[in-house]
Amino acid sequence: MRIVQKFGGTSVGSPERIEAVADIVRKATELCHEVVVVVSAMGDTTDELIALAHQIDPRPSARELDALMATGEQVSAALVAIALQKRAIKARSLTGWQAGVATEPVHGAARVSSIAAEKLEQVLADGEVPVVTGFQGIAGGEITTLGRGGSDTSAVALAAVLKADLCEIYTDVTGVFTTDPRLVAAARKLPQVSYDEMLELANLGAQVLHPRAVENAKQFGVPLVVRSSFTDEEGTVIVDGNNLEQRHVVTGIAFEPEVARVALIGVAVQRHGLAAVFTALARAGVNVDVIVQSVVQSAEVDVSFTVKEEDADLTLGIVRGLRDELGYRDLVCESGLAKVSIVGAGMISNPGVAAQMFQALADLDIPIRMVSTSEIKVSCIIPAAHMEASVLRLHAEFLESEARVAANS
Amino acid sequence: MRIVQKFGGTSVGSPERIEAVADIVRKATELCHEVVVVVSAMGDTTDELIALAHQIDPRPSARELDALMATGEQVSAALVAIALQKRAIKARSLTGWQAGVATEPVHGAARVSSIAAEKLEQVLADGEVPVVTGFQGIAGGEITTLGRGGSDTSAVALAAVLKADLCEIYTDVTGVFTTDPRLVAAARKLPQVSYDEMLELANLGAQVLHPRAVENAKQFGVPLVVRSSFTDEEGTVIVDGNNLEQRHVVTGIAFEPEVARVALIGVAVQRHGLAAVFTALARAGVNVDVIVQSVVQSAEVDVSFTVKEEDADLTLGIVRGLRDELGYRDLVCESGLAKVSIVGAGMISNPGVAAQMFQALADLDIPIRMVSTSEIKVSCIIPAAHMEASVLRLHAEFLESEARVAANS
């Protein structure tokens, strides 16, 4: 069996943690596994390196920032290799360019374009454990990085190319939970979730695993396990929805505070200005989340969308600047909101779930400002003051004891 | 004019220092120079990385230590490039492998075997300042380092390959002095020294520039300048002895405390065991300095040599272990010694200089335990208690005002 083990920043955050990582890798090698290790930079190293660059120039060039940041993983890869060698395990650190990880010629957030597997296959054939730097690659002799969460992506890409049987993502949480256990005491660790559910959960605040890595894992059919490097506990297996042993209607409750809603009232339909708004917002780095449009009259629509509260002013400025182009009658901005979502692959075949959610919120007299749905998710935008109560209620409603409903069973 | 500017660890020790370095480089570019920058790791970074490895394993593998240490220069190269770009100077950091610095396939102290100059020539042709990581190279896809002082060696090698007109070594001292100004208030900065004088001075304690770099500069005829990145002061030019404008008999006084003398009395000549002693000491990492041998009887010699005081016990153990092989009658070890040397290219043609040194020490009643001479150096081993007085006296004798003697003039 061949496995890729990826260790995040907190898992390699100190020499002691690196020793613990080496023990985990040793256990896997003792089970006759072929192991490929992928590491992030130690602890806050990446942020510290960026801060150093910012002390010199608040806007450093993306090329040099990549060259700078890539050192973080090189340090942890060398240290993990040293810790393995101390345990009499043959190991060899490999940087992005040494491992043949080719990316697009883009700095800061490149995508992996190909991996020349021969080098890694050779290291494995030599009976050595390759310890590969995550987060980085090479493009035409230039050092590139994959953006935040890039080490997860590196691990999945390596698992796909090396046809690994499993890709283990070691982090500081024990798995994927039904909701944030800091908020809901009754939150449970999920033994399994589907890639799609994980994507919805990851995008909605359960930042355990980077969405890009999940997408890639889904695309290449790489079975993922999310688990903690701090305990022996079993983690959460992330696989194709069809392979799930048991489907629940609702798998988890996600939530996100500090949301602002922007509404453009009476937008002239024929002007086609909406694309201009969202293009301008994207260029300004504003992440637009939920978008809802409804026709009011035949020639007019109302458009509402949410942004992070901190981006609200920037967003209003951009929208006002495009007023002539858009021809809206009124502009409304509402801060102090939150997004609460229920996620579950079983929803597709259970159309009553959304209604059940709305009723639960209505029971608590929580006003719903916006609604957005996908096949496996229902999101409601509500006043932030009600977020905690709504999550507790929805968790109880969908995920605790008798109230739980197994899908199609 | 093409110049290589090398900046040591203290010169790039902080974001502020890196800004100062960028200002120095800018000045050079404004004078229409083609500039190649070579950098060391920031401050104590290399020692910190080694300490980190040692926390995991006191004897980490040389390969992984190289991969680990090489990150230090990559960080400073990227930061210097960022600081240059902030000043609207086109710049580009290059690691050892990116700059095509090939070394022997040895870890920890590799020698530069070749440099593929095309890449750097291309960067220069593009009007960019290449900022190259010192201290490191590549051998068969493996990251290698050049050992301590390796960044000086990198700079000189690049200057040689790129046929630079000058190689400036920026450090935290303003140049090469006649002796240590902390000890002798009258010490003067030398405007010029020869490569050979610099080698003798460097080996004898004036640790401004790594001897290997000086050797390479001499071999390839690279003119060096040692100067400070902290001031605008002119530095010391290091050139071929024949190019020196003015030769002095004595150029500088070097000294070194904490020396121990080991004497083997009555070594049987026919046994040829001496090679075994010095081979065994070299293998144990003991650096033997002065070696003196004198014939006592036809079949016997006395051999004395000096080691660092801290290596004295190890040395005695090794010598005792080889007693049968060597067949010496007596073994003597004397600690608490120091070495004082006068260095100068003009000595060759002034045979009375050694006598003048012995007389100066005799005037102070300082006993001389050993003497060693080369064409441009006379070293005396004396009790350490007299080191300071002897350096002051020798500096006054040879290097101050009227007492100075210009060679052959």
HADDOCK unambig.tbl for C-alpha pairs under 7 A between the chains (distance, minus, plus):
assign (segid A and resid 15 and name CA) (segid B and resid 55 and name CA) 6.44 0.50 0.50
assign (segid A and resid 15 and name CA) (segid B and resid 56 and name CA) 5.95 0.50 0.50
assign (segid A and resid 52 and name CA) (segid B and resid 15 and name CA) 6.98 0.50 0.50
assign (segid A and resid 53 and name CA) (segid B and resid 79 and name CA) 6.12 0.50 0.50
assign (segid A and resid 55 and name CA) (segid B and resid 15 and name CA) 6.41 0.50 0.50
assign (segid A and resid 56 and name CA) (segid B and resid 15 and name CA) 5.92 0.50 0.50
assign (segid A and resid 56 and name CA) (segid B and resid 83 and name CA) 6.01 0.50 0.50
assign (segid A and resid 57 and name CA) (segid B and resid 82 and name CA) 6.91 0.50 0.50
assign (segid A and resid 57 and name CA) (segid B and resid 83 and name CA) 6.80 0.50 0.50
assign (segid A and resid 57 and name CA) (segid B and resid 86 and name CA) 6.41 0.50 0.50
assign (segid A and resid 60 and name CA) (segid B and resid 82 and name CA) 5.76 0.50 0.50
assign (segid A and resid 61 and name CA) (segid B and resid 82 and name CA) 6.66 0.50 0.50
assign (segid A and resid 64 and name CA) (segid B and resid 78 and name CA) 5.09 0.50 0.50
assign (segid A and resid 64 and name CA) (segid B and resid 81 and name CA) 6.99 0.50 0.50
assign (segid A and resid 64 and name CA) (segid B and resid 82 and name CA) 6.58 0.50 0.50
assign (segid A and resid 64 and name CA) (segid B and resid 93 and name CA) 6.91 0.50 0.50
assign (segid A and resid 67 and name CA) (segid B and resid 78 and name CA) 6.18 0.50 0.50
assign (segid A and resid 68 and name CA) (segid B and resid 74 and name CA) 6.61 0.50 0.50
assign (segid A and resid 68 and name CA) (segid B and resid 75 and name CA) 5.10 0.50 0.50
assign (segid A and resid 68 and name CA) (segid B and resid 78 and name CA) 5.59 0.50 0.50
assign (segid A and resid 71 and name CA) (segid B and resid 71 and name CA) 5.20 0.50 0.50
assign (segid A and resid 71 and name CA) (segid B and resid 75 and name CA) 6.95 0.50 0.50
assign (segid A and resid 74 and name CA) (segid B and resid 68 and name CA) 6.60 0.50 0.50
assign (segid A and resid 75 and name CA) (segid B and resid 68 and name CA) 5.11 0.50 0.50
assign (segid A and resid 75 and name CA) (segid B and resid 71 and name CA) 6.95 0.50 0.50
assign (segid A and resid 78 and name CA) (segid B and resid 64 and name CA) 5.10 0.50 0.50
assign (segid A and resid 78 and name CA) (segid B and resid 67 and name CA) 6.19 0.50 0.50
assign (segid A and resid 78 and name CA) (segid B and resid 68 and name CA) 5.58 0.50 0.50
assign (segid A and resid 79 and name CA) (segid B and resid 53 and name CA) 6.14 0.50 0.50
assign (segid A and resid 82 and name CA) (segid B and resid 57 and name CA) 6.91 0.50 0.50
assign (segid A and resid 82 and name CA) (segid B and resid 60 and name CA) 5.77 0.50 0.50
assign (segid A and resid 82 and name CA) (segid B and resid 61 and name CA) 6.69 0.50 0.50
assign (segid A and resid 82 and name CA) (segid B and resid 64 and name CA) 6.59 0.50 0.50
assign (segid A and resid 83 and name CA) (segid B and resid 56 and name CA) 6.04 0.50 0.50
assign (segid A and resid 83 and name CA) (segid B and resid 57 and name CA) 6.82 0.50 0.50
assign (segid A and resid 86 and name CA) (segid B and resid 57 and name CA) 6.43 0.50 0.50
assign (segid A and resid 93 and name CA) (segid B and resid 64 and name CA) 6.90 0.50 0.50
assign (segid A and resid 98 and name CA) (segid B and resid 141 and name CA) 6.87 0.50 0.50
assign (segid A and resid 141 and name CA) (segid B and resid 98 and name CA) 6.85 0.50 0.50
